[in-house]
Amino acid sequence: AVIALAAIRENFQASWPNRPPDLTLEVLRIELDGPEVTSYWRCHSPAFEAPVDGRDRYWIRDGLITRLEVDFL
């Protein structure tokens, strides 16, 4: 689980240069199921009319993200 969380953190940090202004990301819940990690989150930014909720599904192998699906809820 720690390796999966490190891989997720690296993925988010890699996307930071393209973030909306004053973005904050609130992690609501993380679910672990074998090699699959699902995180539910909420983004806040003045660029959005309202907070944006989403879900990321990661597949982890050998400490690396092998697949990522992002859904907006």
mmCIF file of the N, C-alpha and C atoms, coordinates in Angstrom:
data_MODEL
# 
_entry.id   MODEL 
# 
loop_
_atom_site.group_PDB 
_atom_site.id 
_atom_site.type_symbol 
_atom_site.label_atom_id 
_atom_site.label_alt_id 
_atom_site.label_comp_id 
_atom_site.label_asym_id 
_atom_site.label_entity_id 
_atom_site.label_seq_id 
_atom_site.pdbx_PDB_ins_code 
_atom_site.Cartn_x 
_atom_site.Cartn_y 
_atom_site.Cartn_z 
_atom_site.occupancy 
_atom_site.B_iso_or_equiv 
_atom_site.pdbx_formal_charge 
_atom_site.auth_seq_id 
_atom_site.auth_comp_id 
_atom_site.auth_asym_id 
_atom_site.auth_atom_id 
_atom_site.pdbx_PDB_model_num 
ATOM 1   N N  . ALA A 1 1  ? 0.821   -1.200 0.000   1.00 0.00 ? 1  ALA A N  1 
ATOM 2   C CA . ALA A 1 1  ? 0.000   0.000  0.000   1.00 0.00 ? 1  ALA A CA 1 
ATOM 3   C C  . ALA A 1 1  ? 0.859   1.254  0.000   1.00 0.00 ? 1  ALA A C  1 
ATOM 4   N N  . VAL A 1 2  ? 1.978   1.230  0.760   1.00 0.00 ? 2  VAL A N  1 
ATOM 5   C CA . VAL A 1 2  ? 2.844   2.408  0.816   1.00 0.00 ? 2  VAL A CA 1 
ATOM 6   C C  . VAL A 1 2  ? 3.449   2.685  -0.553  1.00 0.00 ? 2  VAL A C  1 
ATOM 7   N N  . ILE A 1 3  ? 3.862   1.626  -1.267  1.00 0.00 ? 3  ILE A N  1 
ATOM 8   C CA . ILE A 1 3  ? 4.427   1.801  -2.607  1.00 0.00 ? 3  ILE A CA 1 
ATOM 9   C C  . ILE A 1 3  ? 3.377   2.385  -3.539  1.00 0.00 ? 3  ILE A C  1 
ATOM 10  N N  . ALA A 1 4  ? 2.139   1.906  -3.460  1.00 0.00 ? 4  ALA A N  1 
ATOM 11  C CA . ALA A 1 4  ? 1.060   2.417  -4.310  1.00 0.00 ? 4  ALA A CA 1 
ATOM 12  C C  . ALA A 1 4  ? 0.813   3.889  -4.031  1.00 0.00 ? 4  ALA A C  1 
ATOM 13  N N  . LEU A 1 5  ? 0.805   4.273  -2.773  1.00 0.00 ? 5  LEU A N  1 
ATOM 14  C CA . LEU A 1 5  ? 0.558   5.675  -2.432  1.00 0.00 ? 5  LEU A CA 1 
ATOM 15  C C  . LEU A 1 5  ? 1.693   6.559  -2.923  1.00 0.00 ? 5  LEU A C  1 
ATOM 16  N N  . ALA A 1 6  ? 2.928   6.076  -2.879  1.00 0.00 ? 6  ALA A N  1 
ATOM 17  C CA . ALA A 1 6  ? 4.060   6.845  -3.399  1.00 0.00 ? 6  ALA A CA 1 
ATOM 18  C C  . ALA A 1 6  ? 3.921   7.046  -4.906  1.00 0.00 ? 6  ALA A C  1 
ATOM 19  N N  . ALA A 1 7  ? 3.491   6.020  -5.630  1.00 0.00 ? 7  ALA A N  1 
ATOM 20  C CA . ALA A 1 7  ? 3.306   6.124  -7.074  1.00 0.00 ? 7  ALA A CA 1 
ATOM 21  C C  . ALA A 1 7  ? 2.195   7.119  -7.400  1.00 0.00 ? 7  ALA A C  1 
ATOM 22  N N  . ILE A 1 8  ? 1.124   7.112  -6.626  1.00 0.00 ? 8  ILE A N  1 
ATOM 23  C CA . ILE A 1 8  ? 0.018   8.057  -6.837  1.00 0.00 ? 8  ILE A CA 1 
ATOM 24  C C  . ILE A 1 8  ? 0.497   9.478  -6.575  1.00 0.00 ? 8  ILE A C  1 
ATOM 25  N N  . ARG A 1 9  ? 1.246   9.679  -5.506  1.00 0.00 ? 9  ARG A N  1 
ATOM 26  C CA . ARG A 1 9  ? 1.774   11.005 -5.178  1.00 0.00 ? 9  ARG A CA 1 
ATOM 27  C C  . ARG A 1 9  ? 2.643   11.523 -6.328  1.00 0.00 ? 9  ARG A C  1 
ATOM 28  N N  . GLU A 1 10 ? 3.508   10.678 -6.874  1.00 0.00 ? 10 GLU A N  1 
ATOM 29  C CA . GLU A 1 10 ? 4.365   11.076 -7.989  1.00 0.00 ? 10 GLU A CA 1 
ATOM 30  C C  . GLU A 1 10 ? 3.532   11.481 -9.203  1.00 0.00 ? 10 GLU A C  1 
ATOM 31  N N  . ASN A 1 11 ? 2.458   10.754 -9.483  1.00 0.00 ? 11 ASN A N  1 
ATOM 32  C CA . ASN A 1 11 ? 1.590   11.075 -10.613 1.00 0.00 ? 11 ASN A CA 1 
ATOM 33  C C  . ASN A 1 11 ? 0.947   12.449 -10.432 1.00 0.00 ? 11 ASN A C  1 
ATOM 34  N N  . PHE A 1 12 ? 0.436   12.737 -9.240  1.00 0.00 ? 12 PHE A N  1 
ATOM 35  C CA . PHE A 1 12 ? -0.169  14.046 -8.980  1.00 0.00 ? 12 PHE A CA 1 
ATOM 36  C C  . PHE A 1 12 ? 0.865   15.159 -9.097  1.00 0.00 ? 12 PHE A C  1 
ATOM 37  N N  . GLN A 1 13 ? 2.047   14.961 -8.539  1.00 0.00 ? 13 GLN A N  1 
ATOM 38  C CA . GLN A 1 13 ? 3.071   15.996 -8.591  1.00 0.00 ? 13 GLN A CA 1 
ATOM 39  C C  . GLN A 1 13 ? 3.506   16.286 -10.020 1.00 0.00 ? 13 GLN A C  1 
ATOM 40  N N  . ALA A 1 14 ? 3.533   15.281 -10.866 1.00 0.00 ? 14 ALA A N  1 
ATOM 41  C CA . ALA A 1 14 ? 3.908   15.480 -12.265 1.00 0.00 ? 14 ALA A CA 1 
ATOM 42  C C  . ALA A 1 14 ? 2.894   16.355 -12.991 1.00 0.00 ? 14 ALA A C  1 
ATOM 43  N N  . SER A 1 15 ? 1.641   16.357 -12.545 1.00 0.00 ? 15 SER A N  1 
ATOM 44  C CA . SER A 1 15 ? 0.605   17.153 -13.206 1.00 0.00 ? 15 SER A CA 1 
ATOM 45  C C  . SER A 1 15 ? 0.479   18.562 -12.623 1.00 0.00 ? 15 SER A C  1 
ATOM 46  N N  . TRP A 1 16 ? 1.159   18.879 -11.530 1.00 0.00 ? 16 TRP A N  1 
ATOM 47  C CA . TRP A 1 16 ? 1.019   20.195 -10.887 1.00 0.00 ? 16 TRP A CA 1 
ATOM 48  C C  . TRP A 1 16 ? 1.323   21.384 -11.784 1.00 0.00 ? 16 TRP A C  1 
ATOM 49  N N  . PRO A 1 17 ? 2.323   21.346 -12.703 1.00 0.00 ? 17 PRO A N  1 
ATOM 50  C CA . PRO A 1 17 ? 2.584   22.539 -13.522 1.00 0.00 ? 17 PRO A CA 1 
ATOM 51  C C  . PRO A 1 17 ? 1.385   22.986 -14.362 1.00 0.00 ? 17 PRO A C  1 
ATOM 52  N N  . ASN A 1 18 ? 0.429   22.091 -14.618 1.00 0.00 ? 18 ASN A N  1 
ATOM 53  C CA . ASN A 1 18 ? -0.724  22.411 -15.463 1.00 0.00 ? 18 ASN A CA 1 
ATOM 54  C C  . ASN A 1 18 ? -2.003  22.640 -14.664 1.00 0.00 ? 18 ASN A C  1 
ATOM 55  N N  . ARG A 1 19 ? -1.890  22.818 -13.366 1.00 0.00 ? 19 ARG A N  1 
ATOM 56  C CA . ARG A 1 19 ? -3.092  22.922 -12.537 1.00 0.00 ? 19 ARG A CA 1 
ATOM 57  C C  . ARG A 1 19 ? -3.751  24.297 -12.663 1.00 0.00 ? 19 ARG A C  1 
ATOM 58  N N  . PRO A 1 20 ? -5.070  24.359 -12.413 1.00 0.00 ? 20 PRO A N  1 
ATOM 59  C CA . PRO A 1 20 ? -5.762  25.646 -12.368 1.00 0.00 ? 20 PRO A CA 1 
ATOM 60  C C  . PRO A 1 20 ? -5.225  26.484 -11.208 1.00 0.00 ? 20 PRO A C  1 
ATOM 61  N N  . PRO A 1 21 ? -5.475  27.795 -11.237 1.00 0.00 ? 21 PRO A N  1 
ATOM 62  C CA . PRO A 1 21 ? -4.962  28.666 -10.172 1.00 0.00 ? 21 PRO A CA 1 
ATOM 63  C C  . PRO A 1 21 ? -5.565  28.320 -8.808  1.00 0.00 ? 21 PRO A C  1 
ATOM 64  N N  . ASP A 1 22 ? -4.736  28.413 -7.773  1.00 0.00 ? 22 ASP A N  1 
ATOM 65  C CA . ASP A 1 22 ? -5.167  28.201 -6.387  1.00 0.00 ? 22 ASP A CA 1 
ATOM 66  C C  . ASP A 1 22 ? -5.895  26.880 -6.184  1.00 0.00 ? 22 ASP A C  1 
ATOM 67  N N  . LEU A 1 23 ? -5.471  25.854 -6.880  1.00 0.00 ? 23 LEU A N  1 
ATOM 68  C CA . LEU A 1 23 ? -6.104  24.537 -6.773  1.00 0.00 ? 23 LEU A CA 1 
ATOM 69  C C  . LEU A 1 23 ? -5.779  23.893 -5.433  1.00 0.00 ? 23 LEU A C  1 
ATOM 70  N N  . THR A 1 24 ? -6.797  23.350 -4.809  1.00 0.00 ? 24 THR A N  1 
ATOM 71  C CA . THR A 1 24 ? -6.592  22.489 -3.651  1.00 0.00 ? 24 THR A CA 1 
ATOM 72  C C  . THR A 1 24 ? -7.269  21.160 -3.948  1.00 0.00 ? 24 THR A C  1 
ATOM 73  N N  . LEU A 1 25 ? -6.634  20.102 -3.514  1.00 0.00 ? 25 LEU A N  1 
ATOM 74  C CA . LEU A 1 25 ? -7.150  18.764 -3.744  1.00 0.00 ? 25 LEU A CA 1 
ATOM 75  C C  . LEU A 1 25 ? -7.400  18.116 -2.400  1.00 0.00 ? 25 LEU A C  1 
ATOM 76  N N  . GLU A 1 26 ? -8.619  17.680 -2.206  1.00 0.00 ? 26 GLU A N  1 
ATOM 77  C CA . GLU A 1 26 ? -9.021  17.024 -0.963  1.00 0.00 ? 26 GLU A CA 1 
ATOM 78  C C  . GLU A 1 26 ? -9.264  15.552 -1.270  1.00 0.00 ? 26 GLU A C  1 
ATOM 79  N N  . VAL A 1 27 ? -8.487  14.674 -0.648  1.00 0.00 ? 27 VAL A N  1 
ATOM 80  C CA . VAL A 1 27 ? -8.684  13.236 -0.819  1.00 0.00 ? 27 VAL A CA 1 
ATOM 81  C C  . VAL A 1 27 ? -9.761  12.801 0.166   1.00 0.00 ? 27 VAL A C  1 
ATOM 82  N N  . LEU A 1 28 ? -10.854 12.275 -0.359  1.00 0.00 ? 28 LEU A N  1 
ATOM 83  C CA . LEU A 1 28 ? -11.995 11.901 0.469   1.00 0.00 ? 28 LEU A CA 1 
ATOM 84  C C  . LEU A 1 28 ? -11.893 10.475 0.985   1.00 0.00 ? 28 LEU A C  1 
ATOM 85  N N  . ARG A 1 29 ? -11.359 9.576  0.134   1.00 0.00 ? 29 ARG A N  1 
ATOM 86  C CA . ARG A 1 29 ? -11.301 8.162  0.518   1.00 0.00 ? 29 ARG A CA 1 
ATOM 87  C C  . ARG A 1 29 ? -10.342 7.439  -0.423  1.00 0.00 ? 29 ARG A C  1 
ATOM 88  N N  . ILE A 1 30 ? -9.653  6.431  0.106   1.00 0.00 ? 30 ILE A N  1 
ATOM 89  C CA . ILE A 1 30 ? -8.792  5.568  -0.700  1.00 0.00 ? 30 ILE A CA 1 
ATOM 90  C C  . ILE A 1 30 ? -9.173  4.130  -0.406  1.00 0.00 ? 30 ILE A C  1 
ATOM 91  N N  . GLU A 1 31 ? -9.366  3.352  -1.468  1.00 0.00 ? 31 GLU A N  1 
ATOM 92  C CA . GLU A 1 31 ? -9.704  1.936  -1.336  1.00 0.00 ? 31 GLU A CA 1 
ATOM 93  C C  . GLU A 1 31 ? -8.604  1.105  -1.992  1.00 0.00 ? 31 GLU A C  1 
ATOM 94  N N  . LEU A 1 32 ? -8.174  0.056  -1.308  1.00 0.00 ? 32 LEU A N  1 
ATOM 95  C CA . LEU A 1 32 ? -7.154  -0.849 -1.825  1.00 0.00 ? 32 LEU A CA 1 
ATOM 96  C C  . LEU A 1 32 ? -7.789  -2.203 -2.109  1.00 0.00 ? 32 LEU A C  1 
ATOM 97  N N  . ASP A 1 33 ? -7.504  -2.753 -3.306  1.00 0.00 ? 33 ASP A N  1 
ATOM 98  C CA . ASP A 1 33 ? -8.015  -4.072 -3.675  1.00 0.00 ? 33 ASP A CA 1 
ATOM 99  C C  . ASP A 1 33 ? -6.941  -4.759 -4.515  1.00 0.00 ? 33 ASP A C  1 
ATOM 100 N N  . GLY A 1 34 ? -6.017  -5.432 -3.836  1.00 0.00 ? 34 GLY A N  1 
ATOM 101 C CA . GLY A 1 34 ? -4.912  -6.081 -4.547  1.00 0.00 ? 34 GLY A CA 1 
ATOM 102 C C  . GLY A 1 34 ? -4.087  -5.047 -5.275  1.00 0.00 ? 34 GLY A C  1 
ATOM 103 N N  . PRO A 1 35 ? -3.873  -5.217 -6.600  1.00 0.00 ? 35 PRO A N  1 
ATOM 104 C CA . PRO A 1 35 ? -3.061  -4.272 -7.354  1.00 0.00 ? 35 PRO A CA 1 
ATOM 105 C C  . PRO A 1 35 ? -3.829  -3.005 -7.761  1.00 0.00 ? 35 PRO A C  1 
ATOM 106 N N  . GLU A 1 36 ? -5.102  -2.928 -7.390  1.00 0.00 ? 36 GLU A N  1 
ATOM 107 C CA . GLU A 1 36 ? -5.927  -1.780 -7.771  1.00 0.00 ? 36 GLU A CA 1 
ATOM 108 C C  . GLU A 1 36 ? -6.125  -0.853 -6.574  1.00 0.00 ? 36 GLU A C  1 
ATOM 109 N N  . VAL A 1 37 ? -5.908  0.440  -6.812  1.00 0.00 ? 37 VAL A N  1 
ATOM 110 C CA . VAL A 1 37 ? -6.106  1.461  -5.791  1.00 0.00 ? 37 VAL A CA 1 
ATOM 111 C C  . VAL A 1 37 ? -7.091  2.471  -6.368  1.00 0.00 ? 37 VAL A C  1 
ATOM 112 N N  . THR A 1 38 ? -8.141  2.779  -5.617  1.00 0.00 ? 38 THR A N  1 
ATOM 113 C CA . THR A 1 38 ? -9.123  3.762  -6.051  1.00 0.00 ? 38 THR A CA 1 
ATOM 114 C C  . THR A 1 38 ? -9.126  4.906  -5.057  1.00 0.00 ? 38 THR A C  1 
ATOM 115 N N  . SER A 1 39 ? -8.977  6.122  -5.571  1.00 0.00 ? 39 SER A N  1 
ATOM 116 C CA . SER A 1 39 ? -9.048  7.293  -4.708  1.00 0.00 ? 39 SER A CA 1 
ATOM 117 C C  . SER A 1 39 ? -10.216 8.168  -5.156  1.00 0.00 ? 39 SER A C  1 
ATOM 118 N N  . TYR A 1 40 ? -10.948 8.668  -4.186  1.00 0.00 ? 40 TYR A N  1 
ATOM 119 C CA . TYR A 1 40 ? -12.055 9.600  -4.418  1.00 0.00 ? 40 TYR A CA 1 
ATOM 120 C C  . TYR A 1 40 ? -11.593 10.950 -3.920  1.00 0.00 ? 40 TYR A C  1 
ATOM 121 N N  . TRP A 1 41 ? -11.813 11.992 -4.700  1.00 0.00 ? 41 TRP A N  1 
ATOM 122 C CA . TRP A 1 41 ? -11.259 13.293 -4.370  1.00 0.00 ? 41 TRP A CA 1 
ATOM 123 C C  . TRP A 1 41 ? -12.205 14.425 -4.755  1.00 0.00 ? 41 TRP A C  1 
ATOM 124 N N  . ARG A 1 42 ? -11.867 15.595 -4.246  1.00 0.00 ? 42 ARG A N  1 
ATOM 125 C CA . ARG A 1 42 ? -12.622 16.817 -4.558  1.00 0.00 ? 42 ARG A CA 1 
ATOM 126 C C  . ARG A 1 42 ? -11.602 17.931 -4.806  1.00 0.00 ? 42 ARG A C  1 
ATOM 127 N N  . CYS A 1 43 ? -11.747 18.628 -5.933  1.00 0.00 ? 43 CYS A N  1 
ATOM 128 C CA . CYS A 1 43 ? -10.878 19.759 -6.277  1.00 0.00 ? 43 CYS A CA 1 
ATOM 129 C C  . CYS A 1 43 ? -11.632 21.059 -6.068  1.00 0.00 ? 43 CYS A C  1 
ATOM 130 N N  . HIS A 1 44 ? -10.908 22.029 -5.546  1.00 0.00 ? 44 HIS A N  1 
ATOM 131 C CA . HIS A 1 44 ? -11.438 23.373 -5.366  1.00 0.00 ? 44 HIS A CA 1 
ATOM 132 C C  . HIS A 1 44 ? -10.509 24.346 -6.089  1.00 0.00 ? 44 HIS A C  1 
ATOM 133 N N  . SER A 1 45 ? -11.074 25.300 -6.823  1.00 0.00 ? 45 SER A N  1 
ATOM 134 C CA . SER A 1 45 ? -10.301 26.354 -7.476  1.00 0.00 ? 45 SER A CA 1 
ATOM 135 C C  . SER A 1 45 ? -11.267 27.476 -7.854  1.00 0.00 ? 45 SER A C  1 
ATOM 136 N N  . PRO A 1 46 ? -10.822 28.726 -7.790  1.00 0.00 ? 46 PRO A N  1 
ATOM 137 C CA . PRO A 1 46 ? -11.670 29.823 -8.270  1.00 0.00 ? 46 PRO A CA 1 
ATOM 138 C C  . PRO A 1 46 ? -12.016 29.686 -9.750  1.00 0.00 ? 46 PRO A C  1 
ATOM 139 N N  . ALA A 1 47 ? -11.266 28.868 -10.477 1.00 0.00 ? 47 ALA A N  1 
ATOM 140 C CA . ALA A 1 47 ? -11.550 28.660 -11.899 1.00 0.00 ? 47 ALA A CA 1 
ATOM 141 C C  . ALA A 1 47 ? -12.779 27.786 -12.126 1.00 0.00 ? 47 ALA A C  1 
ATOM 142 N N  . PHE A 1 48 ? -13.248 27.103 -11.085 1.00 0.00 ? 48 PHE A N  1 
ATOM 143 C CA . PHE A 1 48 ? -14.410 26.220 -11.185 1.00 0.00 ? 48 PHE A CA 1 
ATOM 144 C C  . PHE A 1 48 ? -15.639 26.906 -10.610 1.00 0.00 ? 48 PHE A C  1 
ATOM 145 N N  . GLU A 1 49 ? -16.805 26.662 -11.211 1.00 0.00 ? 49 GLU A N  1 
ATOM 146 C CA . GLU A 1 49 ? -18.054 27.198 -10.672 1.00 0.00 ? 49 GLU A CA 1 
ATOM 147 C C  . GLU A 1 49 ? -18.405 26.554 -9.338  1.00 0.00 ? 49 GLU A C  1 
ATOM 148 N N  . ALA A 1 50 ? -18.043 25.296 -9.177  1.00 0.00 ? 50 ALA A N  1 
ATOM 149 C CA . ALA A 1 50 ? -18.320 24.531 -7.958  1.00 0.00 ? 50 ALA A CA 1 
ATOM 150 C C  . ALA A 1 50 ? -17.184 23.517 -7.793  1.00 0.00 ? 50 ALA A C  1 
ATOM 151 N N  . PRO A 1 51 ? -17.034 22.942 -6.601  1.00 0.00 ? 51 PRO A N  1 
ATOM 152 C CA . PRO A 1 51 ? -16.016 21.905 -6.447  1.00 0.00 ? 51 PRO A CA 1 
ATOM 153 C C  . PRO A 1 51 ? -16.245 20.764 -7.442  1.00 0.00 ? 51 PRO A C  1 
ATOM 154 N N  . VAL A 1 52 ? -15.171 20.135 -7.852  1.00 0.00 ? 52 VAL A N  1 
ATOM 155 C CA . VAL A 1 52 ? -15.229 19.039 -8.808  1.00 0.00 ? 52 VAL A CA 1 
ATOM 156 C C  . VAL A 1 52 ? -14.860 17.749 -8.076  1.00 0.00 ? 52 VAL A C  1 
ATOM 157 N N  . ASP A 1 53 ? -15.749 16.765 -8.133  1.00 0.00 ? 53 ASP A N  1 
ATOM 158 C CA . ASP A 1 53 ? -15.498 15.467 -7.514  1.00 0.00 ? 53 ASP A CA 1 
ATOM 159 C C  . ASP A 1 53 ? -15.049 14.482 -8.584  1.00 0.00 ? 53 ASP A C  1 
ATOM 160 N N  . GLY A 1 54 ? -14.172 13.580 -8.181  1.00 0.00 ? 54 GLY A N  1 
ATOM 161 C CA . GLY A 1 54 ? -13.695 12.600 -9.132  1.00 0.00 ? 54 GLY A CA 1 
ATOM 162 C C  . GLY A 1 54 ? -13.216 11.335 -8.456  1.00 0.00 ? 54 GLY A C  1 
ATOM 163 N N  . ARG A 1 55 ? -12.852 10.397 -9.324  1.00 0.00 ? 55 ARG A N  1 
ATOM 164 C CA . ARG A 1 55 ? -12.349 9.101  -8.866  1.00 0.00 ? 55 ARG A CA 1 
ATOM 165 C C  . ARG A 1 55 ? -11.200 8.715  -9.789  1.00 0.00 ? 55 ARG A C  1 
ATOM 166 N N  . ASP A 1 56 ? -10.103 8.318  -9.192  1.00 0.00 ? 56 ASP A N  1 
ATOM 167 C CA . ASP A 1 56 ? -8.969  7.792  -9.942  1.00 0.00 ? 56 ASP A CA 1 
ATOM 168 C C  . ASP A 1 56 ? -8.828  6.315  -9.608  1.00 0.00 ? 56 ASP A C  1 
ATOM 169 N N  . ARG A 1 57 ? -8.660  5.509  -10.629 1.00 0.00 ? 57 ARG A N  1 
ATOM 170 C CA . ARG A 1 57 ? -8.403  4.075  -10.428 1.00 0.00 ? 57 ARG A CA 1 
ATOM 171 C C  . ARG A 1 57 ? -7.023  3.793  -10.979 1.00 0.00 ? 57 ARG A C  1 
ATOM 172 N N  . TYR A 1 58 ? -6.148  3.301  -10.110 1.00 0.00 ? 58 TYR A N  1 
ATOM 173 C CA . TYR A 1 58 ? -4.765  2.993  -10.447 1.00 0.00 ? 58 TYR A CA 1 
ATOM 174 C C  . TYR A 1 58 ? -4.556  1.488  -10.393 1.00 0.00 ? 58 TYR A C  1 
ATOM 175 N N  . TRP A 1 59 ? -3.775  0.980  -11.324 1.00 0.00 ? 59 TRP A N  1 
ATOM 176 C CA . TRP A 1 59 ? -3.308  -0.392 -11.259 1.00 0.00 ? 59 TRP A CA 1 
ATOM 177 C C  . TRP A 1 59 ? -1.805  -0.315 -11.043 1.00 0.00 ? 59 TRP A C  1 
ATOM 178 N N  . ILE A 1 60 ? -1.334  -0.976 -9.992  1.00 0.00 ? 60 ILE A N  1 
ATOM 179 C CA . ILE A 1 60 ? 0.057   -0.884 -9.576  1.00 0.00 ? 60 ILE A CA 1 
ATOM 180 C C  . ILE A 1 60 ? 0.757   -2.223 -9.799  1.00 0.00 ? 60 ILE A C  1 
ATOM 181 N N  . ARG A 1 61 ? 1.946   -2.172 -10.386 1.00 0.00 ? 61 ARG A N  1 
ATOM 182 C CA . ARG A 1 61 ? 2.773   -3.372 -10.537 1.00 0.00 ? 61 ARG A CA 1 
ATOM 183 C C  . ARG A 1 61 ? 4.230   -2.961 -10.290 1.00 0.00 ? 61 ARG A C  1 
ATOM 184 N N  . ASP A 1 62 ? 4.873   -3.657 -9.386  1.00 0.00 ? 62 ASP A N  1 
ATOM 185 C CA . ASP A 1 62 ? 6.279   -3.387 -9.052  1.00 0.00 ? 62 ASP A CA 1 
ATOM 186 C C  . ASP A 1 62 ? 6.504   -1.926 -8.659  1.00 0.00 ? 62 ASP A C  1 
ATOM 187 N N  . GLY A 1 63 ? 5.537   -1.350 -7.936  1.00 0.00 ? 63 GLY A N  1 
ATOM 188 C CA . GLY A 1 63 ? 5.673   0.020  -7.456  1.00 0.00 ? 63 GLY A CA 1 
ATOM 189 C C  . GLY A 1 63 ? 5.413   1.091  -8.496  1.00 0.00 ? 63 GLY A C  1 
ATOM 190 N N  . LEU A 1 64 ? 4.964   0.710  -9.698  1.00 0.00 ? 64 LEU A N  1 
ATOM 191 C CA . LEU A 1 64 ? 4.701   1.660  -10.772 1.00 0.00 ? 64 LEU A CA 1 
ATOM 192 C C  . LEU A 1 64 ? 3.232   1.618  -11.160 1.00 0.00 ? 64 LEU A C  1 
ATOM 193 N N  . ILE A 1 65 ? 2.713   2.749  -11.593 1.00 0.00 ? 65 ILE A N  1 
ATOM 194 C CA . ILE A 1 65 ? 1.349   2.805  -12.112 1.00 0.00 ? 65 ILE A CA 1 
ATOM 195 C C  . ILE A 1 65 ? 1.382   2.255  -13.528 1.00 0.00 ? 65 ILE A C  1 
ATOM 196 N N  . THR A 1 66 ? 0.642   1.169  -13.765 1.00 0.00 ? 66 THR A N  1 
ATOM 197 C CA . THR A 1 66 ? 0.598   0.575  -15.106 1.00 0.00 ? 66 THR A CA 1 
ATOM 198 C C  . THR A 1 66 ? -0.637  1.003  -15.885 1.00 0.00 ? 66 THR A C  1 
ATOM 199 N N  . ARG A 1 67 ? -1.638  1.491  -15.157 1.00 0.00 ? 67 ARG A N  1 
ATOM 200 C CA . ARG A 1 67 ? -2.869  1.954  -15.802 1.00 0.00 ? 67 ARG A CA 1 
ATOM 201 C C  . ARG A 1 67 ? -3.533  2.945  -14.867 1.00 0.00 ? 67 ARG A C  1 
ATOM 202 N N  . LEU A 1 68 ? -4.149  3.969  -15.445 1.00 0.00 ? 68 LEU A N  1 
ATOM 203 C CA . LEU A 1 68 ? -4.877  4.978  -14.667 1.00 0.00 ? 68 LEU A CA 1 
ATOM 204 C C  . LEU A 1 68 ? -6.147  5.342  -15.409 1.00 0.00 ? 68 LEU A C  1 
ATOM 205 N N  . GLU A 1 69 ? -7.267  5.305  -14.705 1.00 0.00 ? 69 GLU A N  1 
ATOM 206 C CA . GLU A 1 69 ? -8.548  5.775  -15.244 1.00 0.00 ? 69 GLU A CA 1 
ATOM 207 C C  . GLU A 1 69 ? -9.033  6.881  -14.331 1.00 0.00 ? 69 GLU A C  1 
ATOM 208 N N  . VAL A 1 70 ? -9.471  7.992  -14.914 1.00 0.00 ? 70 VAL A N  1 
ATOM 209 C CA . VAL A 1 70 ? -9.970  9.140  -14.154 1.00 0.00 ? 70 VAL A CA 1 
ATOM 210 C C  . VAL A 1 70 ? -11.419 9.371  -14.565 1.00 0.00 ? 70 VAL A C  1 
ATOM 211 N N  . ASP A 1 71 ? -12.292 9.446  -13.584 1.00 0.00 ? 71 ASP A N  1 
ATOM 212 C CA . ASP A 1 71 ? -13.708 9.732  -13.823 1.00 0.00 ? 71 ASP A CA 1 
ATOM 213 C C  . ASP A 1 71 ? -14.099 10.947 -13.006 1.00 0.00 ? 71 ASP A C  1 
ATOM 214 N N  . PHE A 1 72 ? -14.901 11.818 -13.588 1.00 0.00 ? 72 PHE A N  1 
ATOM 215 C CA . PHE A 1 72 ? -15.483 12.928 -12.850 1.00 0.00 ? 72 PHE A CA 1 
ATOM 216 C C  . PHE A 1 72 ? -16.880 12.514 -12.431 1.00 0.00 ? 72 PHE A C  1 
ATOM 217 N N  . LEU A 1 73 ? -17.192 12.687 -11.173 1.00 0.00 ? 73 LEU A N  1 
ATOM 218 C CA . LEU A 1 73 ? -18.472 12.209 -10.633 1.00 0.00 ? 73 LEU A CA 1 
ATOM 219 C C  . LEU A 1 73 ? -19.483 13.335 -10.523 1.00 0.00 ? 73 LEU A C  1 
# 
